[in-house]
């Protein structure tokens, strides 16, 4: 009887090991496919943190369809606004901050073609964007407060994430059905 129990435990253990190995092979296969084909990892630019004053964004260049991720690292006395301006100078996204209420807010946005934001074609997104921080912020040496605004630039390139071609290959202000 003991020999039968030992054999069934070996069979059960071997079966579980086979399932685990099959699962690992499947996951690796999917990852390799995505990397080799025009998958999720192609055409995204590497993280390259950019900081000005209390603001940090994750990159200095983006492709169409990517999110702009950012966060603020605030002193309790810092109060103001961060505004993102499109290449045409129009305000696109703005957040206000108050270090005494929230010392490290995080945010993200993704410019898309929309009639409501007057971003009709990809050309309205592509180019150099400007960020302006206004209000009361720490000086560069972090020893005093200043009302001097701070400015930083980043770019959206004329490239897009795979699979997003239909999102940016139109005029959203004319093709209102899409």
Secondary structure as GFF3:
##gff-version 3
##sequence-region A 1 178
A	DSSP	alpha_helix	2	36	.	.	.	ID=ss1
A	DSSP	beta_strand	50	52	.	.	.	ID=ss2
A	DSSP	beta_strand	55	57	.	.	.	ID=ss3
A	DSSP	beta_strand	61	64	.	.	.	ID=ss4
A	DSSP	beta_strand	68	72	.	.	.	ID=ss5
A	DSSP	beta_strand	79	85	.	.	.	ID=ss6
A	DSSP	beta_strand	91	98	.	.	.	ID=ss7
A	DSSP	beta_strand	106	109	.	.	.	ID=ss8
A	DSSP	three_ten_helix	122	124	.	.	.	ID=ss9
A	DSSP	beta_strand	127	138	.	.	.	ID=ss10
A	DSSP	beta_strand	145	146	.	.	.	ID=ss11
A	DSSP	beta_strand	150	160	.	.	.	ID=ss12
A	DSSP	alpha_helix	165	168	.	.	.	ID=ss13
###
